[in-house]
Amino acid sequence: MRLLVLGGTGFVGGATVAEAARRGWSVTVFNRGLHGDVPEGVRRLRGDRTAPGGLAALAGGEWDLVVDTWDGAPRAALDAARALADSVGHYVYVSSGSVYAEPVQPGSGEDAPVVDAAPDADDGDYARNKAGAERAVREVFGDRALLARAGLILGPGEDIGRLPWWLGRIARGGDVLAPGPADLPLQYVDVRDLASWMLDEGARGRGGAYNVVSRTGHATMAELLDACVAVTGGDARLRWIPPEPILAAGVAPWNDLPIWLPPGHDYRWLQERDVTRAYAAGLTCRPVAQTVADTWRWLREVGGVPPRAGRPARAAVGLDPAREAALLAAAPAG
């Protein structure tokens, strides 16, 4: 298979390139050439898709499959799709569950309404950028477009720092605020499982939209944090605290306490989407212990969370130590 990855040095793009190279595919990446490296044997084309004439390096190429991780203005996705319409057999776009229009009912599938977004828009928030890019790719490729609506993505290479924050905090040891309930079901996907699924189904010519995340409850909050304790090997003690006092203290789920979305939260649906279609189409998800262990191993190799390749920096995630200490001090012993 001849694969083109638009991007290819960030979190999802890098995992996709690595998996395709492992399979022995012929791999080309297209990016500005400013961030990151590519595996040996991978061809690199340079260009800026947002600049006039910036897609020129793609002219004359032929590929069986393209994977596009773009999360900027939809117009750039539209321009890329048009440029590749006659030189690529199938288009895989890495989208997001954020495209769904709120309020979203827990358990919703791919037929839930998406936000209104133009395929040629020059700007927008994250949800509209992803939704507009979906429309752009579909407008050009039709049934030859596969839309992978991922959600929470974890694993080695994570450049947002959600799981890395938990690993780092637990590695420091001592009493750790563990946000309850302990049996809170999680829904996420390991980046390597996402990459494998996209390559498998893209090569098969599958089209349409898919929620590409694990089943809800593939792991629980306790299983995730217990795995962090196990791999870091420190003296951390998880102190489980119910959601109510945490929320009352102004702690923000998802940002202050990464991954955690308690019952009843407005965005709880992000971890309760229907994934029947993706599993029927071959999605498999590895155990949480493997994701945690491999992420910890990678973190120790690279020394910290890398900058986001070619994208604006995000606000740091994680709870301030002083706020954590105050919550722990106020919580009942036990």
Order of alpha helices (4+ residues) and beta strands (2+ residues): beta-alpha-beta-beta-beta-alpha-beta-alpha-beta-beta-alpha-beta-beta-beta-alpha-beta-beta-alpha-beta-alpha-alpha-alpha-alpha
